[in-house]
Amino acid sequence: MDQGAAPPVFSATAETDGDQLRVRVVGEVDMATADTMFQTALREPATRVTLDLRAVTFFDSAAIHALVRLAQRFPGTLTVLPSRQVRRVLEITGLGEQAWLDPT
């Protein structure tokens, strides 16, 4: 183990604008951080949620599970803005065509 290496960076921040919640996630979303992403999206009451994952560098099965749970919590009102890495993982797992996934 390289003791001089910096720990992976992760953050999840939320901003509200009326009934719209925007959650911006940065870094690695994995078993240690996926629940924080999920809980951040639930912290403020909102009817529409945008999950901005454009700065996510790693996305594992725990992250996928948290994302699917959010899609179930906010049916028809969740929008996910994926990074290239997140889009690739979702395509591999068969989730690349979900209505909540921003096509751009």
HUJOHU-V329786 format. One line per field, one symbol per residue. ss: DSSP state (2 for helix, 1 for strand, 0 for the rest). phi: phi as a letter, one per 30 degrees, with the letter a starting at -180 (. if undefined). A space follows every 50 residues. Layout:
# HUJOHU-V329786
ss->???
phi->???
This chain:
# HUJOHU-V329786
ss->00000000011111111001111111111000022222222200000111 11111111102222222222222000011111022222222200000000 1000
phi->.ddddddedbabbbbcbicccccccbjccbedbdddeddddcdcdacbbc cccdcdcabcdddeeddddddddbdibcbccddeddeddddddicdcddd dddd
